Amino acid sequence: MAKDPICGMFVEEGSHALTATLHGTRYFFCSETCLTQFQAPEKALTRLKQLVLVGTVLTVPITALTYLPLIPSKDINNLVMFLLSVPVQFVVGFRFYRGSYDALRSRIGNMDLLIALGTSAAWAYSSIVTFFPAFFPSSGTYFETSGIIITLILTGNLLERLTKQRASESVRKLLELQPTMATVIRDGGEVDIPIEDVRVDDLFVVRPGERVPIDGVVAEGSSALDESMITGESLPCDKSVGDEVIGSTINKTGLLKVRATKVGQDTVLSQIVKLVEEAQVGKAPLQRLADRVSAYFVPSVILIATASSLLWYFVGRIGLAYSLLAFVSVIIIACPCALGLATPAALLVGAGKGAESGILIKGGENLEEAHKVDTIVFDKTGTLTKGEPSVTDIVPLSGKSAKTILHFAGSAEIGSEHPLAQAVVREAWKLQSDPSSPSGFEALPGLGIRAEVDDRRVLLGNAVLMRKFSVPVESYSEQLEPLQNNGKTAVFLAVDGEPWAILGLADTLKETSVSAIRILKSMGLNVIMLTGDNERTAEAIASSLNLDQVIANVRPDEKEKVIENLQAQGRRVAMVGDGINDAPALAKADLGIAIGSGTDVAKETGGIILIKDDLRDVVKALQLSKATVRKIKENLLWAFLYNIALIPIAAGVLVPFLGPGIYNVLPLLAGAAMAFSSVTVVSNSLLLRRFTPKL
């Protein structure tokens, strides 16, 4: 048995099955509706909007004519309702007939079959009453019942589909990151050509501030590249001759000449796009509770309707008209109108409550998965941490004050665009050390910088830089090691050839990370950190958070595989991330939670978006999702209970006491039950507004 990637229903993999293939994977579908949505989602969504509009425009006057005496003649009134109901029943509601056919062909019962049976029975009965009023003892019609059921359920489908619409945009957002042109060196000159025309071994130029067009190897020059979108590494990566560069990463400082090694679909970004597409399509959405119940409910209803009709005709001898009315009444009352409201009503209130707290929930399947999550995986950079380096330590080596140290360090770096330099300058301003403009500034790639500040020679960089200019730093290993062991970048400051200080820089934790992790662990969740950063830095962050597990040095495609391995162990995994490198993992996880301050791609791929940069909202999102799922299940229970309670009455349990005339009031009884059950479902959903997270 395969699972439909659109609705989650199980489908037999026989020769008669509806199938489609994407990226070499074959998918099975329960109906033409799901297949069409898979192959042409935009077209299917536009069609659904049109059907809901037509259904609403026609159902409103049908309902008005049913309960308001707008047309004095009952016969003309019924005829007008009949004419209005035909397109609702057979055009707007056609998908239910098609779904019923597919369900019967697959030998399963689903909501389509129940809706088609119920609305068809209501419409057929009402049509007979309209054209042959003497056939049935009652002159009441059910045109509005079938119209409302069809329109409401399609409206619920539309609301759910609209929340998913942006999922497909994540791939477009990824592709937009790639430059469209590349500056290639040909025949001794520079030529701008579309990246589609770049060939392997072509030499291209990347200037400071530009994105690398495609993957390659540095052939000439040196620079620092921002690769955080791919690797998650918060610090820029120094690149020189022979180093690999990745397409769409940003060149920060120097001019590079790069030889192309991967083009077209072989680039890292293209592979990420493919991973996101496959993960989104392959993930099974919510297997609707209504469909699961319908698998048993539909045959039971048909059996009860048939049995009651035959029993009253052959045993009760109440006549053909009343016996048929018993069959029709059971089928009509068994079709739960409130079911159309059960899920969208709770989703609407839950989504509204989440929005008040800065939490956007995209679709019912995300709520269902949040309810089941037992493992939560966090990205590090920009999710648990701030995503930018800060000065964490100032270790004096010559008795100078922190303010004096930062005055010279900040002044030397004030003209640099390097993220580490900017962190030093920010700290200098923070301590009011008033950095001044340097003279003779020179950046030394891979080493650091040198400059003159207040007529004094300043060096700021690693130990190799110090040795290059004969500054003695070998005796400071005792001060250096603790910083390096904690995953920090250690930078020496020397003034006039004398070592003054060691500065420790690192990406620091967000203020809410510790409390959020503590609450999640108290909820019984297994918490893991998954990062492209190096192991030493990752372990340093993890130890301060008391995490259950740390997985470091992981690239985007490997992140997705880690999630897949966790799922293979039987875990229900939520992934929390903010970067492009997290997109495949967000799509692959059972639940993707994107930080709103992150990239558009992460937000489009995530099923839940946290608008605020507060990790405690992860806790709120999980608790709100569980509360909303609980309301949906309560609503579904109410919807079915009302109908189950009325089925015995429709089957004729009161006939021995009140006579066959009881069927004369069944239209009123069905209408009242429909209204009351709908009010109950909406009222129960509104209770979600009282939800308060436990922090």
Secondary structure, 3 states (H helix, E strand, C coil): CEECCCCCCEECCCCCCEEEEECCEEEEECCHHHHHHHHCHHHHHHHHHHHHHHHHHHHHHHHHHHHCCCCCCHHHHHHHHHHHHHHHHHHHCHHHHHHHHHHHHCCCCCHHHHHHHHHHHHHHHHHHHHHCCCCCCCCCCCHHHHHHHHHHHHHHHHHHHHHHHHHHHHHHHHHHCCCCEEEEEECCEEEEEEHHHCCCCCEEEECCCCECCCEEEEEECCEEEECHHHHCCCCCEEECCCCEECCCCEECCCCEEEEEEECHHHCHHHHHHHHHHHHHHHCCCCCCHHHHHHHHHHHHHHHHHHHHHHHHHHHHCCCHHHHHHHHHHHHHHHCCCCHHHHHHHHHHHHHHHHHHCCEEECCHHHHHHHHHCCEEEEEHHHHHEEEEEEEEEEEECCCCCHHHHHHHHHHHHCCCCCHHHHHHHHHHHHCCCCCCCCEEEEEECCCEEEEEECCEEEEEECHHHHHHCCCCCHHHHHHHHHHHHCCCEEEEEEECCEEEEEEEEEEEECCCHHHHHHHHHHCCCEEEEECCCCHHHHHHHHHHHCCCEEECCCCHHHHHHHHHHHHHCCCCEEEEECCHHHHHHHHHCCEEEEECCCCHHHHHHCCEEECCCCCHHHHHHHHHHHHHHHHHHHHHHHHHHHHHHHHHHHHCCCHHHHCHHHHHCHHHHHHHHHHHHHHHHHHHHHHHHHCCCCC
